[in-house]
Amino acid sequence: MINKILKFTDLHFGEENKQKVLETVKSNISFRGSNLWILACAIVVASIGLNVNSTAVIIGAMLISPLMGPIIGAGFGLGIYDFALLKKSLKNLLIATIVGLIVSTMYFYLSPFKETQSELLSRTSPNIYDLLIAFFGGLVGVIAITRIEKGNPIPGVAIATALMPPLCTAGYGLAIGNLKFFFGALFLYAINCVFIGISTFLIVKYLKYPAVKQVNDKRQKQVKYGISILIVALMLPSIYFAYMLYNQKQYNQKIDLFIKNEFENKGYTVLYKKVDLNKSPKKIELAFLSKKLNKEDIKMLNQTLNDNYIKNAVLKIRQDTTDIKRLILNQIHSEKSDLNAKDIKISQLENEIAANKYNNKALLEEIKIIFPEVENISISNHTYNKNTDSSYVHPVLIYKSKNNLTEPSKQKLQMWLQKRLSKEKIEIYRQETI
């Protein structure tokens, strides 16, 4: 039974020729010519996606990014003790990283939109989960590369391991002068690179790729110790960040439970909530629609908060009407400032459509009062080309009636419409009966 299970899970089944795999790996290492251009374009695409908070655009950039090549090459070089391949791979990865940082920094420096979107923020605090994603994503990628039938895991690996977005986020941190963002994103990028390389090293060892040159036991131990130290060096900060993330989520859940039990379940509507967990004591600010609390009530609520929910926390109740209005307006303004470029463009287009739209029904009712013989109208903007380089737009009204309007009546209608619609020129025609 054990032999059957081992045979069923054997990675040697369906394995590509080792020499062919190595040739493919080596061909994808270099960042010259087309590869360099593809990398630069992918960086710009990813930066735009992060800038406008578009997940689809970011995924597209990850799919076209060639960053995996030198990382896989470094893993193979380490696994087969080909230190020339390892050196070449690391050199090209360094070139790619520097190019990525330069291009993304230039983009974000020149971009008029510098708000920190959620897609950017999510890549500034890596944790243990990012490490696991990089490791297991890397395993899938290397296994796929060593197969005769490559299948469809490669695109998924490119998305899961997400090398491009943290590199662009590091560029964003440089562009706005935020070193916390820069180092946080660069650390996530380093985690992805190292653990993809380590997963590659393990698969190369498992599949028994032949060593380029024999190395003594001492050198092999040095490689193993170096990898172990690198893993620990990256794991410890990641575990710390994961612990901080866990604590933050726990605090938020307890705060929500406190608000629900002490206020919402008693029929009080919370208008404003602000939580600051980074200070000591932790601060919670609330404002209500109609609930008024005295000093004794606030003191009891603070006691309940610290005894039953969160230790070392202070509850502040905003009750001044002017103060509450100011806070709400600030919050609304902050939310409005988060509109991305697409939302702004949509708003501009909607305004443009509204500016070129006329209420035919309302205009007809008004025209019938002055000109009862008019039965129906249709009015819309028309564009006229003066020449090949310029054009002008003005409204054209077509009316339906049994008889033509007299010239004085037509002029009167034209002048009335110009005043009514605030237009300099309006053309009027009668609908011809067929």
C-alpha positions, 0 to 999 in steps of 0.5 A: 500500500505504501509503495502504491501511494509513493508511486502515485505521488512520485514527481519523477512521473511525467518529468521533462528531460533534465538538460532541456529544463536547464536550457529553458531555465538559463534562457529566461535569466537574462534581462537584455533587449526584449526582456528588459522592455517587457519588464519596464512595461509590466512595471508601468502597468502594475504601477497604474493598477496600484495607483487606480486601485484596479486588481484586474490591471495588477493581475495583468502586470503579474502575468506579463512580468518576467521576474520569475526567470532569474529567481528560478535560475538562482534556485537551480544554480544553488541546487546543482552547485552551479555557482556561475549560474547562481551568480548570473541569476542574482546579477540579473535579479539585481538589475531587474530590481533596480530597473523596477524601482527606477521605473515605478518611482518615476511613475509615482513621482509624475502621477498626479494621484498620490493617495495611498490606495488599499492595493498599495497599503496591503503590500507594506506589512508582510507576514507569515502568510505571505511567506507561505504563499511564496513558498508553496507558489514557488513549489507549484511553479518549479514542478510545472517547469520540470514537467513534459506537459506544462499545464496551466499552473504557471499563470496562477503562480505568477499571480499568487507569488506577486513579485511585481506589486511589492516592487512597485509599492517600494517605488511608491514609497520612494516617490512620496518619501515614505521609508516605512512603505519602501522597506515594508514593500521591499521586505515582502519582495525579498520574502517572495524572491527568497522563498521561491528560490528555496522551493526551487532548490528543494525540488531540484534536490528531490528530483536529483538533478546532477551537480555541475561539479562535486563539492565537499561535505563542508561546502554543502553544509555551508550552503545548508547553513546559509539557507537556514539562516536566511529562512530564519532571518525572514521568518522572524519579522514575518511571524511578528507582523502576523502576530500584530495583524492577528492582534489588530483583528482581535482588537477590532472585533472586540471594539465592534462587539463593545459598540454593538452590546453597549449602544446598537442593541440599545437603539443608539445610532453611531454616526462617527467612529474612529479607532487608534490602536497604535497609541497607548492607551488605545483610543476609541472616539464615538458620536451618536445621532441623539444619545447624550451621556453625562460624565458618570455614564462615560466613566462607567462605559470606560470601566466596562470597556477595560474590564470586559473588552480591551485593556488599556483603552480610553473611550471618548464621546463626541457630543458637541454638535459643531464638532460632530458636523466637522468630523463627519464633513472631514470623513466625507471629504476624505472618502471623496478624495479616495475617488480613483481616476476611473470614477473621476472620468465617469463623472466627467462623462456623465456631466458631459452627457447631461450638458448635451441632453434636453428635456423635450417634453418640458420644452414642448409644453412651454412652446405650446403655450406661445405657439399652439399650432406646434404639435411636437418637437425634437431638439439635440446638439449637432456638430458642424465641421468648419474645416478639417481642423475645427468644428462647432456645436449648436442645438437644432430643433425640429418641430411638427405642425400642420402648417409652417410657422410664419417667419416672424413666429419662427424668429420669435421661437428662435429668440425665446429658445436662445434665452431659455437654453442660454445658447448663442445660435439655434437652428429651427426646421419643420418636419417634412411630411412623407 
